[in-house]
Amino acid sequence: MTMDNIYKLFQTKQPEVEKWFEEKWKGLKPLLYLSCDIRHSGHKIAVVDTNLFPAGFNNLCNSYSRLTAETFKGYFQTYHPQTRKVLLYGEEHTRNKFYLKNLLHLDRLLEKAGLESRIGTTGEFLQEGKTRIDLEEGSFDLYKITRKGNRVLADGYEPELIISNNDFASGVPAVFSNIDQPIIPDPKLGWQGRQKIIHFRILRELLADFSARFDLDLWQIYPETGMAAEVNIENAESLRLLASKIDAVLEKTRKKYDEYGIKETPYVYVKNNRGTYGLGILILYSGEEILTLNRRQKNKLLSSKGTTPTDSFLIQEGIPTIDAYSGYPIEPVIYVVGKTDVGGFFRFHETKNEYENLNSPGMAFSCLCLHKLTEPHEEYFLDCRQKESVVALSRFLARVAALAAAQEAA
């Protein structure tokens, strides 16, 4: 079944699809927000990463930003109706202008949702009180987070709720220990404790149920995935175990390639099971390759954000992208607030090919809002072969990922 056929099936069975979501959401509380990286190869489309502390809100267009603010408002009215004052807790990327733009935009979205907001970090470099951050898009005060008793403060400002845009890869700071104010998303969902494999196992379960309900091939909407734990890449026996797990995923993928008449060579991403920012990722075409890694490749595999050790790896079927912008490979990035997909954009990379990870230094997003797919003047530059279905299926998959994240949190 082609992506267009799957999309048409969704269109004709939209009430049943929504009923499925309604059944699965019973008893669950959605997370505040998340973003999904999605890959589309023509023969399949799937979520390859779900970030529960998403950055990049500054890349949402005006239309999607309005929808995001409205959805934030609805989320807080439903789940935190008494909350008016929030603290947006950011990463320590004070020299990363792209991340600072994200904080500024997210802060504005929260204020448009009717909340009073301040942006703070625990950074030692910060002066007591606040530091002025000036960007082309505007300025904001970055507050140093302090504590008084069991309450967190930002230069005297006392929030009722803390919204984390920090993924806690280095652990939860002592300033947040045993405080009275709630933190969302829960710090337990940070990378010091979260494992990608748990999310993908839940996601597989949900998509398997959906596929059975609507007579789909699960493989077309989910990547073959495995995991190897307690790996010591300096130990030969440990590496052989990892190699066998890699070959198992490749063999499953190869069988599906044969079934669908796909002539390409299957490959896998070996990823840090805990982590983000596209760190710690290798592309491999056989398990044997992991046995002959050089020092540079080993260092790359072990690279991670924060202090969490790298000894557990997700092995995920590589999905090449057939979509391009000015000849450069692109992939959809979709944002969800609560249960609602609020839009997204395409990530592209000028130095990567269609097989590689695009979530890496040098990536760009400009002029690639999902709306651009329908603008005729973009046709020459944007080659997205199944345009309408790619966007619709990406948004559907992100909604399922939000459901999986809620189960993961529970």
QUINORDA-V907279 format. One record per run of one state. SS is the DSSP state (H for helix, E for strand, L for the rest). FROM is the first residue (numbers start at 0). TO is the last residue. Records with the same first field share a line. If there is no record, write none. Layout:
SS->FROM-TO / FROM-TO
//
This chain:
L->0-1 / 12-12 / 25-31 / 40-43 / 51-55 / 59-60 / 79-83 / 89-95 / 112-114 / 121-128 / 135-136 / 148-149 / 154-155 / 157-159 / 164-172 / 176-180 / 184-185 / 189-194 / 214-216 / 221-223 / 228-234 / 260-266 / 272-279 / 284-285 / 292-293 / 302-311 / 317-322 / 325-326 / 337-338 / 349-361 / 364-367 / 374-374 / 378-380 / 383-385 / 409-409
H->2-11 / 13-24 / 56-58 / 61-78 / 96-111 / 173-175 / 186-188 / 195-213 / 217-220 / 235-259 / 286-291 / 294-301 / 369-373 / 375-377 / 386-408
E->32-39 / 44-50 / 84-88 / 115-120 / 129-134 / 137-147 / 150-153 / 156-156 / 160-163 / 181-183 / 224-227 / 267-271 / 280-283 / 312-316 / 323-324 / 327-336 / 339-348 / 362-363 / 368-368 / 381-382
//
